[in-house]
Amino acid sequence: MGVFCFWLVTGLIKVVEGSTRMVKVAMIQIDVEYGNPAQNFAQVTARLQEAKALGAQVAVLPEMWNTAYDLTHLATLADPAGQQTQRVVSQLAKQLALNVVAGSVAIKKNGRYYNTTYIFNDQGALVQTYDKAHRFGPMAEDQYLAAGHQVATYDLAGIRSASFICYDLRFPEWWRTAGRAGVDLYYLPAQWPASRIDQWEALVKARAIENQAFVVAVNRVGDDPDNHFNGHSLAVAPSGTVLATGGEQAGITIVEIDPTAIVAAKALFDIQADRRPDLYQ
Ligand SMILES: O=C(O)CCC(=O)C(=O)O
């Protein structure tokens, strides 16, 4: 694990005068230890405490942070019914009074394995779960993991939010489906390889612009046996402006988000309202 760094970015777009609804979001970019849940739980505990000390109101973790992509050992590594994740992260969220978008973890549920996000509010209550819907063939998810079937929207820190996971980024229809419920902030934990990081940045910006919403996308750093990961977590405004980036090292980046910017973004034109579902689905 490399040296851990902190950045504070105040790259908000403040377009509504007198707004007091700034929300500080921590993008927690870590080096996930392959096949080592005990080490990863310890690491995540420390990083959530640090995020709180940096003033975060919401903390976001990367994808599959308990096991990494050690899919051949899920029988021994996956969290049964997500119980350990729920117990540990819920307790931390409550102790720290911190909202947590708990990246995603490998879980075992009803005899199958899933790549699942849990979202906790700052009282430690589980407010939503999401099972990754689109499985990434090149990383063998389709062989080992069952797919989710439902979008997950929720209120967190006073912001109407939705969660997706990694490869879901390539399916704008799925984002639009969630957006119909009115979403102001999308969270996207990932393990996105360095070899396609230019696509990651382009697609995160596109999802923000076309959905007229913020996107907070958190990637990992480090290596697994097949891939190198170089971070580039990023927070993007509805205009497509990059508010903060996590760079290429492990670290926590704090970005301030002003949810009232959505109103201004939609004042000029409202893409969701202007859709033509009579022409397409
Ligand atoms: O779409 C990609 O290029 C990467 C997706 C991925 O790594 C994942 O979903 O885990």
The ligand as an ORCA input file, in Angstrom:
! r2SCAN-3c Opt
* xyz 0 1
  O     -16.046     -1.294    -18.607
  C     -14.834     -1.387    -18.322
  O     -13.950     -1.078    -19.134
  C     -14.401     -1.858    -16.963
  C     -15.507     -2.488    -16.188
  C     -15.033     -3.210    -14.998
  O     -13.847     -3.330    -14.770
  C     -15.980     -3.741    -14.015
  O     -17.196     -3.608    -14.186
  O     -15.530     -4.306    -13.004
*
